[in-house]
């Protein structure tokens, strides 16, 4: 399979000494998180954080998922996840759920879990910490999940029906298609037979001891990570973890965590399927490649990979979005990403999805692949790459500016991924500085070279997947027809892309300022400014988020003031205003103009009010006010943006990776 390690090392050697690239030092771990390991192998992460005040989140991550199951065990990993809420040593029966709801932790919202092919993760969020017994109890719950589930026969039998109902409810068109096609998408791989929900024949018939044996084999401290983040005393929590978890034993012999490979496919794979409940045609193309090696995931190379792929997918998505705005384009929407290949974390894929217009399926595939060919032949332009760099850094900067007020939910997933996959977890300032340095030093060739490497072949390690509605008026092209469209587009001779940018200022001539006629105090700590033109402005400085300014303006009016003949115009109003530009900028030009600016502004009609609302960072506040002014004074005559609204929109991409705990 295509190896990206060597490409990344080439990038690294352009930035640092070649010897250092081969022996990449790890990124420093955020000193605010305390990481430890008990003698039995259990790993823990503890961080004091006061956003929100007097609350904490508790996680236990388990290195076991559906892919660890034998054929006769299919569905047991997910079944165990459910059983964790049905009785344990210290919380018999349904008392765990009742206790959590009594302290304000709602099942399904704050108390939940998920099972995927490679992992099972439980969480108890937003736990009040003003009462220290809540902290003790939640750690006790985690320790029960770790090794003290009751797994009583009566509760097991009850849960069989719950799993059946979940299987029925989750049996959507896309999931049914994936269930049928998974063996073809993963030939010779265990992932092709390990959808987390499992087999109902197994769920109905396994013995009680069969599940108990599976639990004791896989749920043990050396495969478990505890994460506690919130308004807690770190030393106190560490002491309780040692008290509650140290006596939990590992089985003998200890079951090791195994990684299951995804073999190369030496011929392209084409999977086309249909279902009566599939609402629309969706096609995806996967360029499979190896994930970043484990030894590099805790180093700056993880940031290099992330920065490069974020930039190239941003630029490609911008091109595909612009193409979709053309009425002659055969697809309504298309986009790209680089992540795990469907269900497997041992294989990644550069993925392009599209929503073809009805009857234009092969044309859509050819058009998207032709754009891939255009990039491969001519590269992304310098202005496109710089715009994507600016946008990426701007998003990271927004996090950095609010670094002292990040919520518990910001940190917990990072520590879970560090435990499960070894991802780097530097502090926010270090990560921000690294990204700024990396993206400034990376030349255009790094992005174009990576794109060409990721999309190098359509003959090997290439997978095509399409979901179709099963209807009399829908013709499903053959695999041969789709393969011909892919090959024709991929090998098309193209002209270089021209990046058309409107460099005019948003407002050519600024309006004359209106003075404040009166300033006065208002309710709830606001200051009221009455302007000379009669407008009333209410201002309040808050300390909730250091990187956000919110604005909303309302005036009397709304849809109730309009005649019945405008009912359809009213329904389309918000979408039209969002899809078209302002001033002298079309929607496409405005998107490019605002790259690197964390700002948004929307116009809407309420029943009795006209509404303009927006937000920005403090740095981009001027841009927000310019957009607000243009929202009042300068809507754009963007014909292409308006016409594009007549096409249907992409409702979803098919994606089945996890199952979450549910109760009837």
Secondary structure, 3 states (H helix, E strand, C coil): CCCCHHHHHHHHHHHCCHHHHHCCCECCCCCCEEEEECCCCCEEEEEECCCCCCEEEEEEEECCCHHHCCHHHCCHHHHHHHHCCCCECCCCCCHHHHHHHHCCCCECCCEEEEEECCCEEEEEEEEECCCHHHHHHHHHHHHHHHHCECCCHHHHHHHHHHHHHHHHHCCCHHHHHHHHHHHHHCCCCHHHHCCCCCCHHHHHHCCHHHHHHHHHHHCCHHHEEEEEEECCCHHHHHHHHHHHHCCCCCCCCCCCCCCCCCCCCCCCEEEEEEECCCCCCEEEEEEEECCCCHHHCCEHHHHHHHHHHHHHHHHHHHHHHHHHCCCCCCEEEEEEEEEEECCEEEEEEEEEEEEECCCCHHHHHHHHHHHHHHHHHHCCCHHHHHHHHHHHHHHHHHHHHCHHHCCHHHHHHHHHHHHHHCCCCCCHHHHHHHHHHHHHHCCHHHHHHHHHHHCCCCCCCEEEEEEEECCCCCCCCCHHHHHHHHHHHHCCCCCCCCCCCCCCCCCCCCCCCCCEEEEEECHHHCEEEEECCCCEEEECCCCCCCCCEEEEEEEECCHHHCCHHHHHHHHHHHHHHHHCCECCECHHHHHHHCCCCCEEEEEEECCCEEEEEEEECHHHHHHHHHHHHHHHHCECCCHHHHHHHHCCCCCCCCCCCEEECCCC
